[in-house]
Amino acid sequence: MSAPVKFYYDLLSQPSRAMLIFLKLAKIPFESLPVALRKAEHLSEEFREVNRFQKVPCINDNGFKLSESVAIVRYLANKHNISGNWYPKDVKKQALIDEYLEWQHNNTRISCALYFQLLWLKPLLTGKKPSPESVAEHEKRVEDTLDAIENIWLEKNSFLAGDEISVADIWGACEIEQLLLTPFDFRKGRPRLSAWMDRVRSSSNPHYDEAHKVLAKIAQKTSAKL
Ligand SMILES: N[C@@H](CCC(=O)N[C@@H](CS)C(=O)NCC(=O)O)C(=O)O
């Protein structure tokens, strides 16, 4: 029998949290291997052997190394023959989930991650505040993405790829949660998105809250300072 997949992650990384929630929901056995980005553990020579791109999340499945969370989730769902709502076998249902996962790269991921880096990470590392122009520019991208989720993705369905929760929702919600570390209120003026975030959380708990515990703790401290 092969050993459980080795899973490398950091709870402050959006796709790492999504992977962790999926592994638990799908009951895939794994070895938990945290990599502290804040300590630059991902930049070590040892970690380069695990992932040549030196990013998390990534896996080592008995010698088979893979990065990119979307590729990993597809591989593990296929390998473990995961059926049901998270990543269904039905080709059309699966294609609708993939449609969101592909859309996310240039929308939810890029806009929320860059905004988080500008407002939280860079000031922490450099001690400098971002310029109002660059805040406005990045905020506009976040607004556009969240508006598309509110008005297009959630227009007719209760979840991103239909009326059942799937990995698309887990990936999307984990990116948006990162905004908790910024002053941006993603719920304000977006009732569908807000209710959807609540549905994603309640449908994937306790794993959702466990994956977000570090983020929630830092967010609490951050908001105390704002
Ligand atoms: N598209 C990749 C994103 C991977 C990624 O950018 N990971 C970040 C954390 S969220 C990272 O490891 N950053 C460290 C670095 O770039 O130095 C995925 O979905 O897995």
The ligand as an SDF file (V2000), in Angstrom:
LIG
                    3D

 20 19  0  0  0  0  0  0  0  0999 V2000
   -1.4430   29.3760   -8.8710 N   0  0  0  0  0  0  0  0  0  0  0  0
   -0.7930   28.7990   -7.7140 C   0  0  0  0  0  0  0  0  0  0  0  0
   -0.4140   29.9070   -6.7540 C   0  0  0  0  0  0  0  0  0  0  0  0
    0.7320   29.5010   -5.8530 C   0  0  0  0  0  0  0  0  0  0  0  0
    1.2440   30.7040   -5.0670 C   0  0  0  0  0  0  0  0  0  0  0  0
    1.3680   31.8190   -5.6090 O   0  0  0  0  0  0  0  0  0  0  0  0
    1.5330   30.4830   -3.7880 N   0  0  0  0  0  0  0  0  0  0  0  0
    1.9970   31.5630   -2.9420 C   0  0  0  0  0  0  0  0  0  0  0  0
    1.2060   31.5820   -1.6380 C   0  0  0  0  0  0  0  0  0  0  0  0
   -0.4950   31.8790   -1.9390 S   0  0  0  0  0  0  0  0  0  0  0  0
    3.4520   31.3380   -2.5950 C   0  0  0  0  0  0  0  0  0  0  0  0
    3.8800   30.2460   -2.3320 O   0  0  0  0  0  0  0  0  0  0  0  0
    4.2360   32.4330   -2.5840 N   0  0  0  0  0  0  0  0  0  0  0  0
    5.5820   32.4340   -2.2080 C   0  0  0  0  0  0  0  0  0  0  0  0
    6.4340   33.2010   -3.1700 C   0  0  0  0  0  0  0  0  0  0  0  0
    5.9440   33.5310   -4.2660 O   0  0  0  0  0  0  0  0  0  0  0  0
    7.5770   33.4840   -2.8120 O   0  0  0  0  0  0  0  0  0  0  0  0
   -1.7270   27.7580   -7.0540 C   0  0  0  0  0  0  0  0  0  0  0  0
   -2.9460   27.8580   -7.2330 O   0  0  0  0  0  0  0  0  0  0  0  0
   -1.2320   26.8400   -6.3930 O   0  0  0  0  0  0  0  0  0  0  0  0
  1  2  1  0
  2  3  1  0
  2 18  1  0
  3  4  1  0
  4  5  1  0
  5  6  2  0
  5  7  1  0
  7  8  1  0
  8  9  1  0
  8 11  1  0
  9 10  1  0
 11 12  2  0
 11 13  1  0
 13 14  1  0
 14 15  1  0
 15 16  2  0
 15 17  1  0
 18 19  2  0
 18 20  1  0
M  END
$$$$
